[in-house]
Amino acid sequence: MSLLDLAPVVPVVVVDDAETAVPLARALVTGGLPMIEITLRTPAALEAVRRVAAEVPEAVVGAGTVRTPDDVEAAVEAGARFLVSPGTTPALLAALLGSGVLFLPGAATATEAMTLAERGIKEMKFFPAEAAGGVAYLKSLGGPLPDVRFCPTGGVTPRNAPSYLALPNVGCVGGSWLTPADALASGDFGRIEKLAAEAATLRP
Ligand SMILES: O=C(O)C(=O)C[C@H](O)[C@H](O)COP(=O)(O)O
């Protein structure tokens, strides 16, 4: 299975209250986006992963902001089916390779992408997508590295997502716009479902 081909958009979520995780994941799935990346940025994150893994089998739940081997171990133990990192260190890469689950390691330069490709990894997260150079930059990487595919994340919006998705070296994009903090705080899962439904049609 390729993580890049599961859905056009990977919702990147910051969960402050683990109670919201299950209805949130259901809203995303109902809207048409099966993947959910729960960032390990809050104390509630691992419990959120655990609940979605246990209660929403139709979702493909993963952990984001994975930075250390300890993060890898904790996320897999909680039930994460994939792991996403903002960048890649040798220690983190070793842990990801040993994790037994799918992963998208972060890369932002030709050297970083080539270093991962040397290890047989041809699918990665491009972060921070807009700040690092956006669509033009990724298009340029596609010349010398046509066999490497990316999930650009960071500054991706419904407006610029179609330009990324039109590139041959982009499989999907990631973004936090599907789960606005105020919608989560107020329990407005209908709004999240609608945002997911709009995003699900983004692939040209
Ligand atoms: O948490 C991580 O692992 C990251 O690498 C950062 C996230 O991918 C971005 O924060 C999402 O970017 P926005 O859609 O611009 O909010």
PDBQT file of the ligand as one rigid body, heavy atoms in Angstrom, charges set to zero:
ROOT
HETATM    1  O1  LIG A 301       3.524  18.593  12.661  1.00  0.00    +0.000 OA
HETATM    2  C1  LIG A 301       4.322  18.239  11.789  1.00  0.00    +0.000 C 
HETATM    3  O2  LIG A 301       4.855  17.143  11.772  1.00  0.00    +0.000 OA
HETATM    4  C2  LIG A 301       4.658  19.164  10.714  1.00  0.00    +0.000 C 
HETATM    5  O3  LIG A 301       5.559  18.873  10.002  1.00  0.00    +0.000 OA
HETATM    6  C3  LIG A 301       3.906  20.367  10.503  1.00  0.00    +0.000 C 
HETATM    7  C4  LIG A 301       2.572  20.173   9.805  1.00  0.00    +0.000 C 
HETATM    8  O4  LIG A 301       2.691  19.377   8.691  1.00  0.00    +0.000 OA
HETATM    9  C5  LIG A 301       2.082  21.505   9.448  1.00  0.00    +0.000 C 
HETATM   10  O5  LIG A 301       1.945  22.271  10.618  1.00  0.00    +0.000 OA
HETATM   11  C6  LIG A 301       0.790  21.549   8.716  1.00  0.00    +0.000 C 
HETATM   12  O6  LIG A 301       0.869  22.732   8.032  1.00  0.00    +0.000 OA
HETATM   13  P1  LIG A 301      -0.337  23.736   7.821  1.00  0.00    +0.000 P 
HETATM   14  O7  LIG A 301      -1.356  23.033   6.995  1.00  0.00    +0.000 OA
HETATM   15  O8  LIG A 301       0.312  24.903   7.149  1.00  0.00    +0.000 OA
HETATM   16  O9  LIG A 301      -0.844  24.077   9.200  1.00  0.00    +0.000 OA
ENDROOT
TORSDOF 0
